[in-house]
Amino acid sequence: MVIYRYLNPGQKGENIRYWNSSNTNVSQAELNPDRGGRPRTLSPLHEYFLVMCRLRQGFPEEHLAHLFDISLSTVSRIFISWMNFMYLKLGGIDLWLSREVINSTMPEDFKKKYASTRVIIDCTEIKCQMPSSLQLNSELFSNYKNHTTLKGLVGISPGGATTYVSQLYTGSISDREIVTRSGFLDLPFDKDDSVMADKGFTIDDLLPLDVSINLPPFLGSADQMPAEDVIKTQEIASLRIHVERAINKIKNFHIFDRVIPLHQFGLINQIWTVCAILCNGQPNIISVNQSATD
């Protein structure tokens, strides 16, 4: 209910602009019985519950139409409208934490070895439908997933809060390119901050001045990694795993269980961003007093 109150759709949904599947605005006169139109089928709270069932449980729209005893077109209109509404409201929240907050919520394991860490980043992919266009299919195809995908960049604080979510890009994009195109480099870093990432993020030359990156060491041409590099690899892996846990929390919204259909491409960034931000309202993946490697 905290999130619902923050969203504030209005007593009769007057703060939401309703859209249909063709992205045509539906007038309030059609929705508000006080203005002479057809009565609203569901209250705003019930609409919110429908939307969360779609996101969290991944219920198909046909199933929701049956559960709520409304038409399929009404379910679609409610979902599109609420996704745009929630995206605008939640997207206005500044996720990027100050250095002071980062320090006060930093687990002891980070403080001992990587106290300068401002954000831990990683990319993830969600499968999408294969388009008929060969060019678009090539751009969407991910060798890693062996499927057409959409790819996004996620960043978390050492304390486990999601502090950055990019929009989704075509699956063939490299980690380096997504960092460049997503606006991540424009975030307000402080002097002597550091970024923690996997070894695929060769972005040290892209980061702002006085900002460094901590990556697992490369083996290179050597047959065996030096002992100190093995230790560093293990240290970074034990801390970096939390961004993978944060990404898994996003993907626990079961709307991502199915392949994203092409007709949903116009709404998928809103869905992705809303689900990522909603994760900050869930129990944290790591507490301040807990060891980050537990």
N, C-alpha and C positions, 0 to 999 in steps of 0.2 A: 504493500500500500504506500510505502514511502516514495517509491518511484512513480506510482500513479499520481500521487499528490504533486510531486515535482513537475510531472508532465502537464498537469492542469488542463485537461481537454475541455473543461467547461461543464456546467451542470447538464447541458443538453448537447454537448459536443460542438458548441459554437466556436471553439478555438481551433477546430480541425477543418482544413479544407478537404472536402471529399472529392475523390477522383474515381473514375471507372477504368476499366481495362484498356481503353483507348486513350487514356490520359486526358480525358475531357472533364473539366470541373463540374461537379454536381452542385446545383444551387442549394442554399439552406432552405429555400421554400419547399423543395422536394423532400427535405428531411425533417423539418420542424413543423409539427402539427399546429403550433401557435401561429404559423404564417400561412396556413391554408393548404399546405402540401400534404403528401401522404405521410402517415406517422412513421417515426423511426422504429425499426424492427427490434433493435437491441439498445439497451442503455449504454452510455460510454464505458461504464465499468465492465459490462459484459462484452463489449467490443474489445476492450483491452485484454480480457481473459481469453477471448478467441485468438487474438494475435499472439499471445504468449503460448497458447497451445500449439499454434502453427510453428513458432520459433523453437520452443523448448522440446516439444514432443515430436515435432516433424509431421503432425497429422496432415494428410492431404486435404485440399480444399473441399473435395467431395465429401470426405468424412465429417469435416466441420459443418458443412451444410446440413448433414443429417443430424448431428449432435445438437445444433442450435435451432433446427427446424426453420431454416431460411434457405433462400435460393443460392445456387452456386455463384451467380453474378454478384449477389450481395456480399458473400464471403470475400470474393475477389476485390470488390470495391473497398470494403472495410480494411482489408490487409494492405492494399496499396496506399490508402489514405493514412493509416496509422504508421506505416513504415516511413513515409515522407515526413510526417509530423514528429515522430520520435527521433528521426535523423537530425532534423533541425534543432530540436530541443536538447538532445543529448550531445549533439555535435558542437554545441556552444560551450560545453564544459571544457575548461583548460586542464587537460590530462597531465601536462608536463609539470613535474614537481620541482620546487626550488631546491637548491643545494642544501639548505637548512633542513628541509623535510627529509630529503634523501639520507642525510647523516643521522637524523634522529630515529629513523626506521631501519637502519642498516644492521643486518645480522652480524654477529661477532666474527664469523668466518670471513666475511668481506672486509671487515675493519682490519683484520690481521694482515691480509695479503693484498687486497685490491680496494683499498678505502677510497680511491679516487673514482671508482665506478659510478657513472651517472645513469647508464642505461645498458641493458643486455638485449641484443637484437637477434632476430632470426626470421627467416622467410618460411612460409607454409603455402600449400597448394590445396585447392578444392577442385574436384573433377567437374567438368562441364560437358554439355552435349557437343558432339562433333558437328560443325557447320558444313554445308555443302560447298562453300567456297574453298578451293584448294589453298589460296593464299592465307585466308584467315585460319584455316585448319593448321597450316604450317606454323603460324604465329602462336597459336594456342597449344600446340603439341609440346608436352614436357617429356624429355628423355628420361628424367628421373622417375616419373610416374607411368611412363609409357601410355599416356592418355592425354587428351586435351584437358587443360586445366586453367584456372585463374589463380594468380599468385599474389600474395600480400606480404608486407613487412610489418612485424609486430615488435614493440619494445616494452620492456618492463623495468621497473626500478629494482635495486638489490633487495628491497623489502617485499617485492612480489606484486606491486600494483601495476596495472597496464597503463603506460604513460605515452605510448605512441601506437597508432594504427594507420597504416597507409590505405589508400584505395587499392582495388584489385587490378592487376595487369595481366597481360597474356602470359601463358605458362612458359614460353620460351625465353622470357626475359632473365638476364643474369642477376645475381645478387648485387653486383656492383652497379648495374644500370638502375635497378629498382631503388637503391639508396640515392642515386643522383636524381631520378625523376620524381620521386615521391615527396620531396620537400624535407626529408629527414635532416639534410645538411643545414637547413635554415633554422633549426631549433635553437633556442637561446642557451647554448652551452656556456659554462663558466671556465675561466682559466684553470688549467691543470685537471680538467675532467678527463675521464677515459671511458671508452666504449668497449664492452665485452661481446665477442661474437665468435662464430665458428670460423675455421680456416678458409672457407670460401669467400669471406668478406675481406678482400684485399683492397681496402679503402683508406689506408693510412695517408695517402697523398691527397685524398679528397676532403678529409676532415678539417675543420677550422684550425687556425693556428693555436697552439697550446692545448690542443685536444689530442689524446693518443688513443691507441686501440690495443686491446689485449686479445691475442689469438693463440690457439694451441700451436706449438712449434711445428715446423715442417720437417719431414725426414730428409728431404732433398736427395742428394746423390749418395749419401752415406748408407751403409748397410744396416747400421744400428743406431738408434737414437741415444744420445748421451743421457746419463742417469738424471741429470738436473732437468733436461727437457721432458723426460718421462714424468717426473714429479709435477712439473708445470702443467703438462697436458692433463694429468689427473685432477689437479687443483681446479683448472678452468672448467673441465668437464663437469665436476661435481657442483660447481656454482652455476654454470650456464644451463644446466638441465632445467632450471626453474622457468626459463622462457618457453621451453618445450611443454612444461606442465601448464603454463598460462595459455598456450595455443590449444592444448587439448581441452581446456575449459571452454574456449570459444567453440570448438568442434563438438562439444557435448550438447550444443544446441542442435538437435537432431534434424533440423531442416537441411543441414549440410550432409546428412547421411546419403541422400540420393544425388545423382548426377544433376547439376544445375541445368535446367532447360534453356534453350536459346531465348525463348520469349520472356524469361526472367532477367535477362542481362541488364535491362534498364532499371531494375530495382535491386540488383545484387549488391552494389556498393552500400546502399542504405541498410540492407539486411546484415551485411558483414560488420559494418561499423557499429550498428546498434547492439548486436550480440556481443561484440568485443567490449563495449563500454558497460553493458549490463553485468559483465563478469566482475567489475569492480564493486558491485553491490553484493557479491557473494563472499563467503568466508575466504580470507586470504590464503594463498598457497604456502605461505611461510610467516610465522609470527616473529616479532622482534626478539623475543627471548629464546627462540628456537635456533639451533645450529642450522645453517644453510645446507649442510651436507647430510642432515638427518634423513 
